[in-house]
Amino acid sequence: MKVKVYALVLAAGRGTRLGSDENKIFRALGGRSILERSVDTLIKCADVDHVIIVADKNEIERVEHLIGEVFPGEAIPVVKGGTSRQESSLRGLLAIECLFGSITSQSHERHIVLIHDAARCFLSQELVAELVDTIMKTRSGVAPAVAVTDTIRLADERGESVKQTLPRNRLVAMQTPQGADFDIMLKAALIAEEEGAHVTDDLELLIRIGYPVRLIKGDDRNLKITIPGDIIIAEAIVSDEMEM
Protein backbone atom coordinates (compact mmCIF):
# COMPACT_ATOMS: atom_id res chain seq x y z
CA MET A 1 0.00 0.00 0.00
CA LYS A 2 1.26 3.45 -0.90
CA VAL A 3 1.72 5.95 1.92
CA LYS A 4 1.57 9.73 1.77
CA VAL A 5 2.60 11.94 4.65
CA TYR A 6 1.34 15.50 5.11
CA ALA A 7 3.15 17.88 7.46
CA LEU A 8 0.96 20.67 8.81
CA VAL A 9 2.97 23.60 10.22
CA LEU A 10 0.99 25.78 12.61
CA ALA A 11 2.28 29.36 12.37
CA ALA A 12 -0.79 31.48 13.15
CA GLY A 13 0.00 32.24 16.80
CA ARG A 14 1.13 35.65 17.95
CA GLY A 15 3.77 34.65 20.49
CA THR A 16 3.04 37.57 22.82
CA ARG A 17 4.93 35.92 25.70
CA LEU A 18 8.14 36.48 23.76
CA GLY A 19 7.70 40.20 24.33
CA SER A 20 7.52 41.34 20.71
CA ASP A 21 4.85 43.00 18.59
CA GLU A 22 5.85 40.83 15.65
CA ASN A 23 4.91 37.18 15.18
CA LYS A 24 7.86 35.17 16.48
CA ILE A 25 7.94 32.97 13.36
CA PHE A 26 9.63 35.87 11.52
CA ARG A 27 12.38 36.26 14.11
CA ALA A 28 15.82 35.39 12.76
CA LEU A 29 18.13 32.88 14.40
CA GLY A 30 21.52 32.63 12.75
CA GLY A 31 20.26 34.49 9.69
CA ARG A 32 17.23 32.24 9.17
CA SER A 33 13.69 32.84 10.40
CA ILE A 34 12.07 30.46 12.87
CA LEU A 35 9.47 29.53 10.26
CA GLU A 36 12.12 28.87 7.60
CA ARG A 37 13.99 26.53 9.92
CA SER A 38 10.86 24.54 10.77
CA VAL A 39 9.76 24.18 7.15
CA ASP A 40 13.27 23.36 5.93
CA THR A 41 13.53 20.25 8.10
CA LEU A 42 10.19 18.92 6.94
CA ILE A 43 10.87 19.58 3.26
CA LYS A 44 14.15 17.69 3.50
CA CYS A 45 12.52 14.65 5.13
CA ALA A 46 12.24 11.77 2.71
CA ASP A 47 9.17 10.57 4.63
CA VAL A 48 7.20 13.80 4.05
CA ASP A 49 5.34 14.27 0.75
CA HIS A 50 3.59 17.61 1.31
CA VAL A 51 4.14 20.57 3.65
CA ILE A 52 1.24 22.95 4.38
CA ILE A 53 1.51 26.12 6.49
CA VAL A 54 -1.33 27.56 8.55
CA ALA A 55 -0.85 31.30 9.00
CA ASP A 56 -2.66 34.27 10.48
CA LYS A 57 -5.07 35.75 7.95
CA ASN A 58 -3.20 39.07 8.05
CA GLU A 59 0.17 37.43 7.44
CA ILE A 60 -0.61 35.01 4.60
CA GLU A 61 0.97 37.22 1.92
CA ARG A 62 4.08 37.80 4.03
CA VAL A 63 4.46 34.09 4.70
CA GLU A 64 3.91 33.25 1.04
CA HIS A 65 6.57 35.81 0.04
CA LEU A 66 9.06 34.47 2.59
CA ILE A 67 8.50 30.83 1.62
CA GLY A 68 8.63 31.68 -2.08
CA GLU A 69 12.00 33.37 -1.67
CA VAL A 70 13.56 30.71 0.53
CA PHE A 71 12.12 27.63 -1.18
CA PRO A 72 11.73 28.57 -4.87
CA GLY A 73 10.02 25.88 -6.90
CA GLU A 74 8.54 24.14 -3.85
CA ALA A 75 4.75 23.83 -3.72
CA ILE A 76 3.98 24.84 -0.12
CA PRO A 77 0.37 26.03 0.31
CA VAL A 78 -0.33 28.67 2.96
CA VAL A 79 -3.85 28.58 4.42
CA LYS A 80 -5.74 30.74 6.89
CA GLY A 81 -5.62 29.80 10.55
CA GLY A 82 -8.11 30.37 13.35
CA THR A 83 -8.21 32.22 16.65
CA SER A 84 -6.81 29.26 18.61
CA ARG A 85 -4.29 26.51 18.03
CA GLN A 86 -7.10 23.97 17.98
CA GLU A 87 -9.05 25.89 15.36
CA SER A 88 -5.93 26.39 13.24
CA SER A 89 -5.22 22.67 13.39
CA LEU A 90 -8.74 21.83 12.21
CA ARG A 91 -8.59 24.40 9.41
CA GLY A 92 -5.31 22.94 8.30
CA LEU A 93 -6.73 19.41 8.22
CA LEU A 94 -9.72 20.56 6.20
CA ALA A 95 -7.40 22.43 3.83
CA ILE A 96 -5.40 19.25 3.21
CA GLU A 97 -8.57 17.42 2.23
CA CYS A 98 -9.58 20.31 -0.02
CA LEU A 99 -6.17 20.68 -1.65
CA PHE A 100 -5.44 17.02 -2.21
CA GLY A 101 -8.92 15.59 -2.78
CA SER A 102 -11.11 13.41 -0.61
CA ILE A 103 -8.13 11.48 0.63
CA THR A 104 -10.04 9.63 3.36
CA SER A 105 -11.90 7.62 0.72
CA GLN A 106 -8.85 6.41 -1.22
CA SER A 107 -8.46 2.89 0.16
CA HIS A 108 -5.49 2.09 -2.09
CA GLU A 109 -3.35 4.68 -0.26
CA ARG A 110 -2.63 5.31 3.38
CA HIS A 111 -2.49 8.93 4.49
CA ILE A 112 -0.69 10.17 7.58
CA VAL A 113 -0.65 13.69 8.97
CA LEU A 114 1.93 15.26 11.27
CA ILE A 115 0.97 18.49 13.03
CA HIS A 116 3.91 20.64 14.08
CA ASP A 117 4.29 23.94 15.92
CA ALA A 118 6.35 26.33 13.80
CA ALA A 119 7.94 27.64 17.01
CA ARG A 120 9.79 24.30 17.37
CA CYS A 121 12.41 25.15 14.76
CA PHE A 122 15.11 22.65 15.73
CA LEU A 123 13.17 19.56 14.75
CA SER A 124 15.36 16.72 13.49
CA GLN A 125 14.70 14.57 10.45
CA GLU A 126 15.43 11.51 12.58
CA LEU A 127 12.56 12.33 14.94
CA VAL A 128 10.18 12.79 12.01
CA ALA A 129 11.21 9.44 10.55
CA GLU A 130 10.64 7.68 13.88
CA LEU A 131 7.19 9.26 14.22
CA VAL A 132 6.11 8.11 10.77
CA ASP A 133 7.53 4.62 11.31
CA THR A 134 5.73 4.24 14.65
CA ILE A 135 2.40 5.41 13.21
CA MET A 136 2.83 2.99 10.31
CA LYS A 137 3.58 0.00 12.53
CA THR A 138 1.17 0.61 15.41
CA ARG A 139 -1.78 2.41 13.80
CA SER A 140 -1.96 4.76 16.73
CA GLY A 141 -1.56 8.43 17.45
CA VAL A 142 2.08 9.22 18.19
CA ALA A 143 3.93 12.14 19.74
CA PRO A 144 7.41 12.81 21.14
CA ALA A 145 7.78 13.52 24.84
CA VAL A 146 10.63 14.31 27.23
CA ALA A 147 10.94 13.48 30.91
CA VAL A 148 10.13 16.18 33.45
CA THR A 149 13.09 17.00 35.68
CA ASP A 150 11.43 19.37 38.15
CA THR A 151 9.14 18.34 40.99
CA ILE A 152 5.59 19.09 39.85
CA ARG A 153 2.87 19.97 42.33
CA LEU A 154 -0.84 20.52 41.76
CA ALA A 155 -1.90 23.81 43.34
CA ASP A 156 -5.34 25.01 44.35
CA GLU A 157 -7.41 27.32 42.14
CA ARG A 158 -5.60 30.38 43.49
CA GLY A 159 -2.16 28.84 43.20
CA GLU A 160 -1.58 29.51 46.89
CA SER A 161 -1.44 26.03 48.41
CA VAL A 162 -0.41 22.54 47.38
CA LYS A 163 -3.16 20.03 46.70
CA GLN A 164 -1.02 17.16 45.48
CA THR A 165 2.57 16.28 44.61
CA LEU A 166 2.58 14.45 41.29
CA PRO A 167 4.88 11.45 40.64
CA ARG A 168 7.76 12.89 38.62
CA ASN A 169 8.76 9.52 37.15
CA ARG A 170 5.40 9.32 35.35
CA LEU A 171 5.29 12.90 34.03
CA VAL A 172 6.39 13.94 30.56
CA ALA A 173 6.42 17.20 28.61
CA MET A 174 4.83 16.91 25.18
CA GLN A 175 6.44 18.00 21.94
CA THR A 176 5.42 18.14 18.29
CA PRO A 177 5.01 16.88 15.60
CA GLN A 178 2.04 14.85 16.73
CA GLY A 179 0.47 12.58 14.18
CA ALA A 180 -1.85 9.76 13.16
CA ASP A 181 -3.66 8.46 10.12
CA PHE A 182 -5.29 11.47 8.49
CA ASP A 183 -8.90 10.27 8.61
CA ILE A 184 -8.68 9.54 12.35
CA MET A 185 -7.12 12.91 13.16
CA LEU A 186 -9.72 14.78 11.11
CA LYS A 187 -12.56 12.84 12.70
CA ALA A 188 -11.24 13.56 16.20
CA ALA A 189 -10.85 17.28 15.43
CA LEU A 190 -14.38 17.54 14.03
CA ILE A 191 -15.89 15.76 17.03
CA ALA A 192 -14.10 18.11 19.43
CA GLU A 193 -15.44 21.10 17.51
CA GLU A 194 -18.99 19.75 17.53
CA GLU A 195 -18.83 19.08 21.28
CA GLY A 196 -17.25 22.42 22.08
CA ALA A 197 -14.24 20.74 23.69
CA HIS A 198 -11.04 22.71 24.18
CA VAL A 199 -7.69 20.93 23.97
CA THR A 200 -4.10 22.14 23.98
CA ASP A 201 -2.57 19.57 21.65
CA ASP A 202 -3.55 17.10 18.95
CA LEU A 203 -2.90 13.92 20.91
CA GLU A 204 -5.66 14.98 23.31
CA LEU A 205 -8.11 14.99 20.38
CA LEU A 206 -7.34 11.31 19.83
CA ILE A 207 -7.50 10.44 23.52
CA ARG A 208 -11.00 11.96 23.70
CA ILE A 209 -12.36 9.51 21.11
CA GLY A 210 -10.62 6.51 22.65
CA TYR A 211 -8.05 6.09 19.90
CA PRO A 212 -4.78 4.46 21.06
CA VAL A 213 -1.82 6.79 21.49
CA ARG A 214 1.87 6.16 21.97
CA LEU A 215 4.82 8.25 23.06
CA ILE A 216 8.32 8.15 21.64
CA LYS A 217 11.42 9.71 23.12
CA GLY A 218 11.55 13.41 22.33
CA ASP A 219 14.55 15.63 21.75
CA ASP A 220 15.73 18.28 24.23
CA ARG A 221 16.74 20.49 21.27
CA ASN A 222 13.17 20.37 19.95
CA LEU A 223 12.13 23.18 22.28
CA LYS A 224 9.23 25.51 21.64
CA ILE A 225 10.34 29.13 21.52
CA THR A 226 7.84 30.83 23.81
CA ILE A 227 9.53 33.18 26.28
CA PRO A 228 12.67 35.39 26.08
CA GLY A 229 14.75 32.77 27.87
CA ASP A 230 14.08 30.33 25.04
CA ILE A 231 15.83 32.69 22.62
CA ILE A 232 19.03 32.38 24.66
CA ILE A 233 18.84 28.58 24.39
CA ALA A 234 17.99 28.79 20.69
CA GLU A 235 20.98 31.03 19.97
CA ALA A 236 23.22 28.58 21.81
CA ILE A 237 21.90 25.76 19.61
CA VAL A 238 22.52 27.82 16.47
CA SER A 239 26.05 28.62 17.66
CA ASP A 240 26.65 24.91 18.25
CA GLU A 241 25.37 24.14 14.73
CA MET A 242 27.75 26.65 13.19
CA GLU A 243 30.73 25.11 14.96
CA MET A 244 29.95 21.59 13.74
QUICORNOR-V981166 format. One record per residue. N is the residue number from 1. RES is the residue in three letters. SS is DSSP state (a for helix, b for strand, c for the rest). Layout:
n res ss
N RES SS
N RES SS
//
This chain:
n res ss
1 MET c
2 LYS b
3 VAL b
4 LYS b
5 VAL b
6 TYR b
7 ALA b
8 LEU b
9 VAL b
10 LEU b
11 ALA b
12 ALA c
13 GLY c
14 ARG c
15 GLY c
16 THR a
17 ARG a
18 LEU a
19 GLY c
20 SER c
21 ASP c
22 GLU c
23 ASN c
24 LYS a
25 ILE a
26 PHE a
27 ARG c
28 ALA b
29 LEU b
30 GLY c
31 GLY c
32 ARG b
33 SER b
34 ILE a
35 LEU a
36 GLU a
37 ARG a
38 SER a
39 VAL a
40 ASP a
41 THR a
42 LEU a
43 ILE a
44 LYS a
45 CYS c
46 ALA c
47 ASP c
48 VAL c
49 ASP c
50 HIS b
51 VAL b
52 ILE b
53 ILE b
54 VAL b
55 ALA b
56 ASP c
57 LYS c
58 ASN c
59 GLU c
60 ILE a
61 GLU a
62 ARG a
63 VAL a
64 GLU a
65 HIS a
66 LEU a
67 ILE a
68 GLY a
69 GLU a
70 VAL a
71 PHE c
72 PRO c
73 GLY c
74 GLU c
75 ALA c
76 ILE c
77 PRO c
78 VAL b
79 VAL b
80 LYS b
81 GLY c
82 GLY c
83 THR c
84 SER c
85 ARG a
86 GLN a
87 GLU a
88 SER a
89 SER a
90 LEU a
91 ARG a
92 GLY a
93 LEU a
94 LEU a
95 ALA a
96 ILE a
97 GLU a
98 CYS a
99 LEU a
100 PHE a
101 GLY c
102 SER c
103 ILE a
104 THR a
105 SER a
106 GLN c
107 SER c
108 HIS c
109 GLU b
110 ARG b
111 HIS b
112 ILE b
113 VAL b
114 LEU b
115 ILE b
116 HIS b
117 ASP b
118 ALA c
119 ALA c
120 ARG c
121 CYS c
122 PHE c
123 LEU c
124 SER c
125 GLN a
126 GLU a
127 LEU a
128 VAL a
129 ALA a
130 GLU a
131 LEU a
132 VAL a
133 ASP a
134 THR a
135 ILE a
136 MET a
137 LYS a
138 THR a
139 ARG c
140 SER c
141 GLY b
142 VAL b
143 ALA b
144 PRO b
145 ALA b
146 VAL b
147 ALA b
148 VAL c
149 THR c
150 ASP c
151 THR c
152 ILE c
153 ARG b
154 LEU b
155 ALA b
156 ASP c
157 GLU c
158 ARG c
159 GLY c
160 GLU c
161 SER c
162 VAL b
163 LYS b
164 GLN b
165 THR b
166 LEU c
167 PRO c
168 ARG a
169 ASN a
170 ARG a
171 LEU c
172 VAL b
173 ALA b
174 MET b
175 GLN b
176 THR b
177 PRO b
178 GLN b
179 GLY b
180 ALA b
181 ASP b
182 PHE a
183 ASP a
184 ILE a
185 MET a
186 LEU a
187 LYS a
188 ALA a
189 ALA a
190 LEU a
191 ILE a
192 ALA a
193 GLU a
194 GLU a
195 GLU a
196 GLY c
197 ALA c
198 HIS c
199 VAL c
200 THR c
201 ASP c
202 ASP a
203 LEU a
204 GLU a
205 LEU a
206 LEU a
207 ILE a
208 ARG a
209 ILE c
210 GLY c
211 TYR c
212 PRO c
213 VAL b
214 ARG b
215 LEU b
216 ILE b
217 LYS b
218 GLY c
219 ASP c
220 ASP c
221 ARG c
222 ASN c
223 LEU c
224 LYS c
225 ILE c
226 THR c
227 ILE c
228 PRO a
229 GLY a
230 ASP a
231 ILE a
232 ILE a
233 ILE a
234 ALA a
235 GLU a
236 ALA a
237 ILE a
238 VAL a
239 SER a
240 ASP a
241 GLU a
242 MET a
243 GLU a
244 MET c
//
